[in-house]
């Protein structure tokens, strides 16, 4: 495996799991009061843009990482609305 591909996969993996602790905490506590909705909207938008970019250049690490990140961020945003 090429070093550049490996670096991309490591970055993709870290990005993918970066929201998991927050998602688990929200599911356990059913509280989103300390989460900034504005930040998560921007964060989700950034992941969506990265996902589109990854699709356009056909970059599998970008596509996989950002698909999972978008799903996690959207779930957190939905909980933010529900638990308001």
C-alpha positions as CSV (number, residue, x, y, z in Angstrom):
1,X,0.0,0.0,0.0
2,X,1.2,3.4,-1.0
3,X,2.1,5.8,1.9
4,X,-0.2,8.5,0.6
5,X,-3.1,6.1,0.4
6,X,-2.3,4.8,3.9
7,X,-2.2,8.4,5.2
8,X,-5.6,9.1,3.5
9,X,-7.1,6.0,5.1
10,X,-5.8,6.9,8.6
11,X,-7.2,10.4,8.2
12,X,-10.5,9.0,6.9
13,X,-10.8,6.6,9.9
14,X,-10.1,9.3,12.4
15,X,-12.6,11.6,10.8
16,X,-15.2,8.8,10.7
17,X,-14.9,8.0,14.4
18,X,-14.5,11.6,15.6
19,X,-18.2,12.1,16.1
20,X,-18.9,8.7,17.6
21,X,-18.1,9.7,21.3
22,X,-20.5,12.6,21.0
23,X,-23.2,10.5,19.4
24,X,-22.9,7.8,22.1
25,X,-23.1,10.5,24.8
26,X,-26.2,12.1,23.3
27,X,-27.9,8.6,23.0
28,X,-27.0,7.8,26.6
29,X,-27.9,11.1,28.3
30,X,-30.6,12.3,25.9
31,X,-29.2,15.7,26.3
32,X,-27.9,18.1,23.7
33,X,-27.9,21.3,25.6
34,X,-24.1,21.8,25.4
35,X,-23.9,21.1,21.7
36,X,-23.8,24.2,19.4
37,X,-26.4,23.7,16.7
38,X,-24.6,26.3,14.5
39,X,-21.3,24.4,14.8
40,X,-22.9,21.1,13.9
41,X,-24.7,22.6,10.9
42,X,-21.4,24.0,9.6
43,X,-19.6,20.7,10.5
44,X,-22.3,18.7,8.6
45,X,-22.1,21.1,5.6
46,X,-18.3,20.7,5.5
47,X,-18.6,16.9,5.6
48,X,-21.2,17.1,2.8
49,X,-18.9,19.2,0.7
50,X,-16.0,16.8,1.3
51,X,-18.3,13.9,0.3
52,X,-19.3,15.6,-2.9
53,X,-15.6,16.4,-3.6
54,X,-14.7,12.8,-2.9
55,X,-17.4,11.5,-5.3
56,X,-16.3,13.9,-8.0
57,X,-12.6,12.8,-7.8
58,X,-13.6,9.2,-7.1
59,X,-11.6,9.1,-3.8
60,X,-12.8,6.1,-1.8
61,X,-11.3,7.1,1.6
62,X,-13.0,10.5,1.3
63,X,-16.3,9.0,0.2
64,X,-16.3,6.4,3.0
65,X,-15.2,8.7,5.8
66,X,-17.5,11.5,4.9
67,X,-20.5,9.3,4.3
68,X,-20.2,8.0,7.9
69,X,-19.4,11.4,9.3
70,X,-22.4,13.0,7.6
71,X,-24.7,10.3,8.9
72,X,-23.4,10.7,12.5
73,X,-23.6,14.5,12.3
74,X,-27.1,14.4,11.0
75,X,-28.2,12.0,13.7
76,X,-26.8,14.4,16.3
77,X,-28.6,17.3,14.7
78,X,-31.8,15.4,14.7
79,X,-31.3,14.6,18.5
80,X,-30.6,18.3,19.0
81,X,-34.0,19.1,17.5
82,X,-35.8,16.3,19.3
83,X,-34.3,17.0,22.8
84,X,-34.6,20.8,22.6
